[in-house]
Amino acid sequence: MATEAHAAEGATGYIVHHLTPLSVGEGFWALHLDTLFFSAVLGALFVWFFKGAAEKATVGVPSTSQAFVEMIIEFVDQQVKDSFHGKSELIAPLALTIFIWVFLWNFMDLFPVDIIPGIAGMMGMEYMRVVPSTDLNATFALSISVFGLIIFYSIKIKGVVGFAKELTCTPFGPWMMPFNLLLKLVEEIAKPISLALRLFGNLYAGELIFILIALLPWYIQPLLGFPWAVFHILIITLQAFIFMVLTVVYLSMAHEDH
């Protein structure tokens, strides 16, 4: 629910307030403290929960947490088997980490928009954006990390010469080397850009809709907020799944040695 103070600022001021990060520094060197904080906390929560389930695992009747973790691991493992055609012990744990971490990022979008920023305001922090995936810096950081792995494995599997040939001699042969190189550079650079912008765009739009609903009268908010929250559960899960699958597919392409 929009507070009276923010309502006095008008709809534009309320929206800007909720979408402005808590940051230090300026320009390129600015650090979004809220994004870093929530990303670290959610990552630690993921490790703690899965580590606890692993330590308490039993061959007998599994606990609820063990069954839940096993279900997720089997689901991710099956996706990796279907999409990844190389040999690597890193890909499945990486896919699991990306899927759960991005899902937890997105899940923060289901918290009422004024609760955590309101608590932060009482602690003297003017701004607080709680959904890391609505921060383009976070989505690009994750996608650039994946891009770094793509380049690493492309060189490791194919060699420097093989990777250079792939960049310059496909798809039209060595006689069109400059054109091939241009096409391959666009193709490679598009991978992290599309990963980052897809996740950011969907979650930013979802968060904006929640904020707009919060500007409506209190008796209308549940009528629109609840159906959108239920639908949004599908969106946040789907976006985490897409990010994971595309990462696995890109790394599978990097492992192909022609």
Backbone hydrogen bonds in HBPLUS format (Angstrom, degrees):
<---DONOR---> <-ACCEPTOR-->    atom                        ^
c    i                          cat <-CA-CA->   ^        H-A-AA   ^      H-
h    n   atom  resd res      DA  || num        DHA   H-A  angle D-A-AA Bond
n    s   type  num  typ     dist DA aas  dist angle  dist       angle   num
A0002-ALA N   A0214-ALA O   3.27 MM 212  5.57 142.8  2.42 147.8 137.9     1
A0007-ALA N   A0003-THR O   2.85 MM   4  6.03 153.6  1.92 149.2 158.0     2
A0008-ALA N   A0004-GLU O   2.95 MM   4  6.10 143.2  2.09 142.0 150.1     3
A0009-GLU N   A0006-HIS O   2.96 MM   3  5.13 137.0  2.15 100.2 112.5     4
A0010-GLY N   A0007-ALA O   3.04 MM   3  5.28 152.6  2.12 104.8 113.4     5
A0014-TYR N   A0010-GLY O   3.05 MM   4  6.26 156.2  2.10 151.6 158.6     6
A0015-ILE N   A0011-ALA O   2.99 MM   4  6.20 161.8  2.03 152.7 157.0     7
A0016-VAL N   A0012-THR O   2.94 MM   4  6.12 171.7  1.95 155.9 158.3     8
A0017-HIS N   A0013-GLY O   2.94 MM   4  5.95 154.8  2.00 141.4 148.8     9
A0018-HIS N   A0014-TYR O   3.15 MM   4  6.39 155.7  2.21 145.0 150.1    10
A0019-LEU N   A0015-ILE O   3.07 MM   4  6.26 134.7  2.28 145.7 158.3    11
A0019-LEU N   A0016-VAL O   3.26 MM   3  5.18 133.4  2.49  94.0 106.5    12
A0033-LEU N   A0022-LEU O   2.71 MM  11  5.65 125.1  2.01 148.1 165.7    13
A0024-VAL N   A0031-LEU O   2.98 MM   7  5.38 146.9  2.09 142.5 152.6    14
A0031-LEU N   A0024-VAL O   2.80 MM   7  5.38 158.8  1.84 158.7 165.5    15
A0030-ALA N   A0027-GLY O   3.21 MM   3  5.55 166.2  2.24 115.0 116.7    16
A0036-LEU N   A0032-HIS O   3.10 MM   4  6.39 166.3  2.11 156.7 160.6    17
A0037-PHE N   A0033-LEU O   2.85 MM   4  5.95 158.8  1.89 148.4 154.8    18
A0038-PHE N   A0034-ASP O   2.97 MM   4  6.06 176.9  1.97 153.2 154.1    19
A0039-SER N   A0035-THR O   2.97 MM   4  5.91 154.5  2.04 143.9 151.8    20
A0040-ALA N   A0036-LEU O   3.04 MM   4  6.09 159.1  2.08 142.7 148.1    21
A0041-VAL N   A0037-PHE O   2.93 MM   4  6.15 164.4  1.95 154.5 159.2    22
A0042-LEU N   A0038-PHE O   2.93 MM   4  5.92 164.7  1.95 145.1 149.7    23
A0043-GLY N   A0039-SER O   2.95 MM   4  6.02 151.1  2.04 140.9 149.4    24
A0044-ALA N   A0040-ALA O   2.90 MM   4  6.09 157.5  1.95 147.9 153.9    25
A0045-LEU N   A0041-VAL O   2.88 MM   4  6.11 151.1  1.96 145.1 153.6    26
A0046-PHE N   A0042-LEU O   2.99 MM   4  6.19 154.8  2.05 143.6 149.6    27
A0047-VAL N   A0043-GLY O   3.06 MM   4  6.36 164.7  2.09 150.7 154.0    28
A0048-TRP N   A0044-ALA O   2.88 MM   4  6.01 164.2  1.91 150.8 155.6    29
A0049-PHE N   A0045-LEU O   2.98 MM   4  6.07 165.0  2.01 149.8 153.5    30
A0050-PHE N   A0046-PHE O   3.09 MM   4  6.20 173.4  2.10 154.1 156.3    31
A0051-LYS N   A0047-VAL O   2.87 MM   4  5.77 156.3  1.92 146.6 154.3    32
A0052-GLY N   A0048-TRP O   2.93 MM   4  5.95 156.6  1.99 141.5 148.2    33
A0053-ALA N   A0049-PHE O   3.01 MM   4  6.23 155.5  2.07 145.0 151.6    34
A0054-ALA N   A0050-PHE O   2.95 MM   4  6.13 152.4  2.03 143.5 151.0    35
A0055-GLU N   A0051-LYS O   2.96 MM   4  6.19 156.8  2.02 150.2 155.9    36
A0056-LYS N   A0052-GLY O   3.14 MM   4  6.25 143.9  2.28 142.2 151.0    37
A0057-ALA N   A0054-ALA O   3.32 MM   3  5.09 162.1  2.35  98.5 103.3    38
A0067-ALA N   A0063-SER O   2.92 MM   4  6.11 165.2  1.95 153.1 157.1    39
A0068-PHE N   A0064-THR O   2.94 MM   4  6.10 154.9  2.01 145.9 153.2    40
A0069-VAL N   A0065-SER O   2.94 MM   4  6.13 165.9  1.96 151.7 155.0    41
A0070-GLU N   A0066-GLN O   2.86 MM   4  6.01 165.2  1.88 153.0 157.6    42
A0071-MET N   A0067-ALA O   2.95 MM   4  6.05 151.0  2.03 141.3 149.1    43
A0072-ILE N   A0068-PHE O   3.10 MM   4  6.40 158.8  2.14 149.6 154.4    44
A0073-ILE N   A0069-VAL O   2.92 MM   4  6.14 167.2  1.93 155.9 159.7    45
A0074-GLU N   A0070-GLU O   2.91 MM   4  6.00 163.0  1.94 148.1 152.9    46
A0075-PHE N   A0071-MET O   2.99 MM   4  6.12 152.3  2.07 141.9 149.9    47
A0076-VAL N   A0072-ILE O   2.90 MM   4  6.16 167.1  1.92 157.3 159.6    48
A0077-ASP N   A0073-ILE O   2.81 MM   4  5.89 161.6  1.84 149.4 155.6    49
A0078-GLN N   A0074-GLU O   2.99 MM   4  6.07 150.3  2.08 141.1 147.9    50
A0079-GLN N   A0075-PHE O   3.14 MM   4  6.45 152.9  2.22 144.0 151.1    51
A0080-VAL N   A0076-VAL O   2.97 MM   4  6.28 153.9  2.03 152.0 159.2    52
A0081-LYS N   A0077-ASP O   2.96 MM   4  6.21 158.1  2.01 146.0 151.9    53
A0082-ASP N   A0078-GLN O   2.98 MM   4  6.18 148.7  2.08 145.0 153.0    54
A0083-SER N   A0079-GLN O   3.02 MM   4  6.11 140.5  2.18 141.8 151.8    55
A0084-PHE N   A0080-VAL O   2.75 MM   4  5.31 160.1  1.79 150.4 154.0    56
A0094-LEU N   A0090-LEU O   2.94 MM   4  6.00 157.1  1.99 156.8 164.5    57
A0095-ALA N   A0091-ILE O   2.78 MM   4  5.98 158.6  1.83 153.2 159.1    58
A0096-LEU N   A0092-ALA O   2.95 MM   4  6.18 161.4  1.99 153.9 158.6    59
A0097-THR N   A0093-PRO O   2.93 MM   4  6.08 162.0  1.96 147.0 151.9    60
A0098-ILE N   A0094-LEU O   2.93 MM   4  6.14 166.3  1.95 154.3 157.7    61
A0099-PHE N   A0095-ALA O   2.95 MM   4  6.06 166.5  1.97 149.9 154.1    62
A0100-ILE N   A0096-LEU O   3.03 MM   4  6.17 176.8  2.03 156.8 157.7    63
A0101-TRP N   A0097-THR O   2.89 MM   4  5.79 161.0  1.93 148.4 154.7    64
A0102-VAL N   A0098-ILE O   2.93 MM   4  5.78 165.1  1.96 145.8 150.8    65
A0103-PHE N   A0099-PHE O   3.01 MM   4  6.00 151.2  2.09 137.6 146.5    66
A0104-LEU N   A0100-ILE O   2.91 MM   4  6.13 158.3  1.95 150.3 155.5    67
A0105-TRP N   A0101-TRP O   2.95 MM   4  6.24 155.1  2.01 147.6 154.9    68
A0106-ASN N   A0102-VAL O   2.92 MM   4  6.16 167.4  1.93 151.9 154.5    69
A0107-PHE N   A0103-PHE O   2.74 MM   4  5.93 146.6  1.85 146.9 157.6    70
A0108-MET N   A0105-TRP O   3.30 MM   3  5.77 144.0  2.44 106.6 115.2    71
A0109-ASP N   A0106-ASN O   2.92 MM   3  5.65 161.4  1.96 120.0 126.2    72
A0110-LEU N   A0107-PHE O   2.94 MM   3  5.68 169.2  1.95 123.2 126.8    73
A0111-PHE N   A0108-MET O   3.27 MM   3  5.68 165.1  2.29 109.7 114.2    74
A0115-ILE N   A0112-PRO O   3.27 MM   3  5.79 154.5  2.34 116.4 122.9    75
A0118-GLY N   A0114-ASP O   2.92 MM   4  5.53 138.2  2.10 126.9 138.4    76
A0119-ILE N   A0115-ILE O   2.98 MM   4  6.33 152.5  2.06 150.6 157.9    77
A0120-ALA N   A0116-ILE O   2.91 MM   4  6.16 161.9  1.95 154.9 160.3    78
A0121-GLY N   A0117-PRO O   2.83 MM   4  6.01 145.9  1.94 140.4 150.0    79
A0122-MET N   A0118-GLY O   3.09 MM   4  6.42 147.5  2.20 143.2 150.7    80
A0123-MET N   A0120-ALA O   3.04 MM   3  5.03 136.0  2.24  95.6 108.6    81
A0125-MET N   A0120-ALA O   2.91 MM   5  5.25 160.7  1.95 149.7 143.4    82
A0124-GLY N   A0121-GLY O   3.06 MM   3  5.11 160.1  2.11 105.7 109.3    83
A0134-THR N   A0131-VAL O   3.02 MM   3  5.62 166.3  2.03 122.0 126.2    84
A0135-ASP N   A0132-PRO O   3.01 MM   3  5.45 156.1  2.07 116.0 119.8    85
A0138-ALA N   A0135-ASP O   2.99 MM   3  5.50 128.1  2.27 110.8 122.7    86
A0139-THR N   A0135-ASP O   3.31 MM   4  6.73 162.5  2.34 156.0 159.9    87
A0140-PHE N   A0136-LEU O   2.97 MM   4  5.96 158.1  2.02 144.8 151.2    88
A0141-ALA N   A0137-ASN O   2.94 MM   4  5.98 149.9  2.04 137.3 146.0    89
A0142-LEU N   A0138-ALA O   3.08 MM   4  6.32 159.5  2.13 150.0 154.3    90
A0143-SER N   A0139-THR O   3.00 MM   4  6.17 160.5  2.04 143.3 149.3    91
A0144-ILE N   A0140-PHE O   2.78 MM   4  5.83 156.0  1.84 150.6 156.6    92
A0145-SER N   A0141-ALA O   3.11 MM   4  6.24 146.0  2.23 136.8 145.4    93
A0146-VAL N   A0142-LEU O   3.13 MM   4  6.48 153.7  2.21 144.8 151.3    94
A0147-PHE N   A0143-SER O   2.88 MM   4  6.14 153.2  1.96 143.1 151.2    95
A0148-GLY N   A0144-ILE O   2.86 MM   4  6.11 150.0  1.95 144.7 152.0    96
A0149-LEU N   A0145-SER O   3.18 MM   4  6.53 149.4  2.28 142.2 149.6    97
A0149-LEU N   A0146-VAL O   3.09 MM   3  5.13 118.0  2.49  95.3 110.2    98
A0150-ILE N   A0146-VAL O   2.96 MM   4  6.32 148.9  2.06 147.6 157.0    99
A0151-ILE N   A0147-PHE O   3.04 MM   4  6.37 163.3  2.07 155.7 157.8   100
A0152-PHE N   A0148-GLY O   2.94 MM   4  6.10 160.3  1.98 145.0 151.3   101
A0153-TYR N   A0149-LEU O   2.90 MM   4  6.03 171.5  1.91 153.6 154.9   102
A0154-SER N   A0150-ILE O   2.93 MM   4  6.00 149.0  2.03 144.1 153.6   103
A0155-ILE N   A0151-ILE O   3.08 MM   4  6.26 159.0  2.12 150.8 154.6   104
A0156-LYS N   A0152-PHE O   2.87 MM   4  6.06 156.7  1.93 145.8 153.6   105
A0157-ILE N   A0153-TYR O   2.88 MM   4  5.76 169.3  1.89 146.1 148.7   106
A0158-LYS N   A0154-SER O   3.10 MM   4  5.80 155.6  2.16 134.2 141.7   107
A0159-GLY N   A0155-ILE O   2.73 MM   4  4.67 133.5  1.94 123.3 133.5   108
A0163-PHE N   A0159-GLY O   2.88 MM   4  5.99 161.7  1.92 150.9 155.9   109
A0164-ALA N   A0160-VAL O   2.93 MM   4  6.06 154.0  2.00 142.8 150.6   110
A0165-LYS N   A0161-VAL O   2.87 MM   4  6.13 154.1  1.94 149.0 156.1   111
A0166-GLU N   A0162-GLY O   2.97 MM   4  6.23 150.7  2.06 142.3 150.4   112
A0167-LEU N   A0163-PHE O   3.01 MM   4  6.30 149.1  2.11 144.9 152.8   113
A0168-THR N   A0164-ALA O   2.99 MM   4  6.19 146.5  2.11 145.7 154.7   114
A0169-CYS N   A0165-LYS O   2.70 MM   4  5.28 152.0  1.78 149.4 153.5   115
A0173-GLY N   A0169-CYS O   3.02 MM   4  4.61 130.7  2.27 128.5 130.2   116
A0176-MET N   A0173-GLY O   3.19 MM   3  6.04 169.3  2.20 124.2 127.4   117
A0180-ASN N   A0176-MET O   2.89 MM   4  6.09 161.8  1.93 160.3 166.5   118
A0181-LEU N   A0177-MET O   2.89 MM   4  6.05 165.1  1.91 157.4 161.0   119
A0182-LEU N   A0178-PRO O   3.03 MM   4  6.26 156.6  2.09 144.2 150.3   120
A0183-LEU N   A0179-PHE O   3.00 MM   4  6.26 163.3  2.03 151.0 155.1   121
A0184-LYS N   A0180-ASN O   2.89 MM   4  6.12 165.0  1.91 156.9 161.0   122
A0185-LEU N   A0181-LEU O   2.90 MM   4  6.03 157.7  1.95 149.0 155.1   123
A0186-VAL N   A0182-LEU O   3.07 MM   4  6.26 163.1  2.10 149.4 153.7   124
A0187-GLU N   A0183-LEU O   2.91 MM   4  6.13 158.0  1.96 147.1 153.9   125
A0188-GLU N   A0184-LYS O   2.84 MM   4  6.01 161.0  1.88 151.4 155.8   126
A0189-ILE N   A0185-LEU O   2.91 MM   4  5.97 169.0  1.92 151.8 155.5   127
A0190-ALA N   A0186-VAL O   2.96 MM   4  5.91 143.5  2.09 140.5 150.1   128
A0191-LYS N   A0188-GLU O   3.18 MM   3  5.52 145.0  2.31 104.0 113.3   129
A0194-SER N   A0190-ALA O   2.85 MM   4  5.77 163.5  1.88 146.7 151.3   130
A0195-LEU N   A0191-LYS O   3.07 MM   4  6.21 162.1  2.10 151.0 156.3   131
A0196-ALA N   A0192-PRO O   2.97 MM   4  6.05 167.2  1.99 147.4 150.8   132
A0197-LEU N   A0193-ILE O   2.93 MM   4  6.01 171.3  1.94 154.1 157.1   133
A0198-ARG N   A0194-SER O   2.99 MM   4  5.79 157.1  2.04 141.9 148.1   134
A0199-LEU N   A0195-LEU O   3.41 MM   4  6.49 172.7  2.42 145.2 147.2   135
A0200-PHE N   A0196-ALA O   3.00 MM   4  6.10 167.8  2.02 152.0 155.8   136
A0201-GLY N   A0197-LEU O   2.79 MM   4  5.65 164.6  1.82 143.8 149.2   137
A0202-ASN N   A0198-ARG O   3.21 MM   4  6.26 169.3  2.22 148.1 150.8   138
A0203-LEU N   A0199-LEU O   3.19 MM   4  6.28 167.5  2.21 151.3 155.0   139
A0204-TYR N   A0200-PHE O   2.81 MM   4  5.77 156.9  1.86 154.4 161.6   140
A0205-ALA N   A0201-GLY O   3.07 MM   4  6.08 160.1  2.12 141.1 146.6   141
A0206-GLY N   A0202-ASN O   3.06 MM   4  6.23 154.4  2.12 138.7 146.1   142
A0207-GLU N   A0203-LEU O   2.89 MM   4  6.04 161.3  1.93 148.1 152.6   143
A0208-LEU N   A0204-TYR O   2.94 MM   4  6.11 154.6  2.01 145.3 152.7   144
A0209-ILE N   A0205-ALA O   3.03 MM   4  6.30 149.2  2.12 146.1 153.6   145
A0210-PHE N   A0206-GLY O   3.15 MM   4  6.49 157.3  2.20 147.1 152.7   146
A0211-ILE N   A0207-GLU O   2.99 MM   4  6.29 154.8  2.06 148.8 155.8   147
A0212-LEU N   A0208-LEU O   2.93 MM   4  6.19 154.2  1.99 146.2 153.2   148
A0213-ILE N   A0209-ILE O   2.91 MM   4  6.17 153.3  1.98 149.1 156.5   149
A0214-ALA N   A0210-PHE O   2.98 MM   4  6.24 146.9  2.09 142.2 151.2   150
A0215-LEU N   A0212-LEU O   3.14 MM   3  5.22 145.1  2.26  98.0 108.3   151
A0216-LEU N   A0213-ILE O   3.06 MM   3  5.44 157.8  2.11 110.2 117.2   152
A0220-ILE N   A0217-PRO O   2.97 MM   3  5.56 156.5  2.03 119.1 126.5   153
A0221-GLN N   A0217-PRO O   3.27 MM   4  6.51 143.9  2.40 151.0 161.4   154
A0223-LEU N   A0220-ILE O   3.05 MM   3  5.42 122.1  2.40 108.7 123.4   155
A0224-LEU N   A0221-GLN O   3.22 MM   3  5.49 134.5  2.44 105.0 116.0   156
A0225-GLY N   A0221-GLN O   2.60 MM   4  5.46 161.7  1.63 164.4 171.1   157
A0226-PHE N   A0222-PRO O   3.24 MM   4  5.52 163.6  2.27 125.5 130.5   158
A0228-TRP N   A0224-LEU O   3.20 MM   4  6.24 159.0  2.25 145.6 152.0   159
A0229-ALA N   A0225-GLY O   2.86 MM   4  5.99 151.0  1.94 147.4 155.9   160
A0230-VAL N   A0226-PHE O   2.99 MM   4  6.25 159.7  2.03 157.4 161.9   161
A0231-PHE N   A0227-PRO O   3.00 MM   4  6.22 165.3  2.02 149.8 153.8   162
A0232-HIS N   A0228-TRP O   2.76 MM   4  5.83 147.0  1.87 142.1 152.5   163
A0233-ILE N   A0229-ALA O   3.10 MM   4  6.34 131.8  2.34 140.3 150.3   164
A0233-ILE N   A0230-VAL O   3.31 MM   3  5.40 138.8  2.49  97.0 107.4   165
A0234-LEU N   A0231-PHE O   3.09 MM   3  5.55 129.4  2.36 107.1 118.2   166
A0235-ILE N   A0231-PHE O   3.38 MM   4  6.82 150.2  2.48 138.1 146.3   167
A0236-ILE N   A0232-HIS O   2.87 MM   4  6.14 168.0  1.88 161.9 161.9   168
A0237-THR N   A0233-ILE O   3.17 MM   4  6.25 155.1  2.24 141.5 148.2   169
A0238-LEU N   A0234-LEU O   2.87 MM   4  5.93 161.1  1.91 147.6 153.8   170
A0239-GLN N   A0235-ILE O   2.89 MM   4  6.04 161.3  1.93 154.1 158.5   171
A0240-ALA N   A0236-ILE O   3.29 MM   4  6.35 154.8  2.36 134.1 140.2   172
A0241-PHE N   A0237-THR O   2.96 MM   4  6.17 156.8  2.01 149.3 156.3   173
A0242-ILE N   A0238-LEU O   2.83 MM   4  6.05 160.1  1.87 152.9 157.9   174
A0243-PHE N   A0239-GLN O   3.06 MM   4  6.16 164.4  2.09 145.1 149.1   175
A0244-MET N   A0240-ALA O   3.07 MM   4  6.23 159.2  2.11 144.5 150.2   176
A0245-VAL N   A0241-PHE O   2.87 MM   4  6.10 171.1  1.88 157.8 159.8   177
A0246-LEU N   A0242-ILE O   2.93 MM   4  5.99 169.9  1.94 154.7 157.8   178
A0247-THR N   A0243-PHE O   3.09 MM   4  6.14 151.1  2.17 139.6 147.7   179
A0248-VAL N   A0244-MET O   3.02 MM   4  6.34 159.2  2.06 152.6 157.7   180
A0249-VAL N   A0245-VAL O   2.87 MM   4  6.12 159.9  1.91 152.3 158.3   181
A0250-TYR N   A0246-LEU O   2.87 MM   4  5.99 165.6  1.89 150.0 153.8   182
A0251-LEU N   A0247-THR O   3.00 MM   4  6.17 159.3  2.04 148.3 154.0   183
A0252-SER N   A0248-VAL O   2.85 MM   4  6.01 143.2  1.99 142.3 153.1   184
A0253-MET N   A0249-VAL O   2.97 MM   4  6.26 153.3  2.04 149.7 156.1   185
A0254-ALA N   A0250-TYR O   3.03 MM   4  6.33 144.8  2.15 139.3 149.3   186
A0255-HIS N   A0251-LEU O   3.12 MM   4  6.33 131.6  2.37 135.4 146.9   187
A0255-HIS N   A0252-SER O   3.13 MM   3  5.11 133.4  2.36  95.0 107.5   188
A0256-GLU N   A0253-MET O   3.25 MM   3  5.30 156.7  2.31 100.7 107.7   189
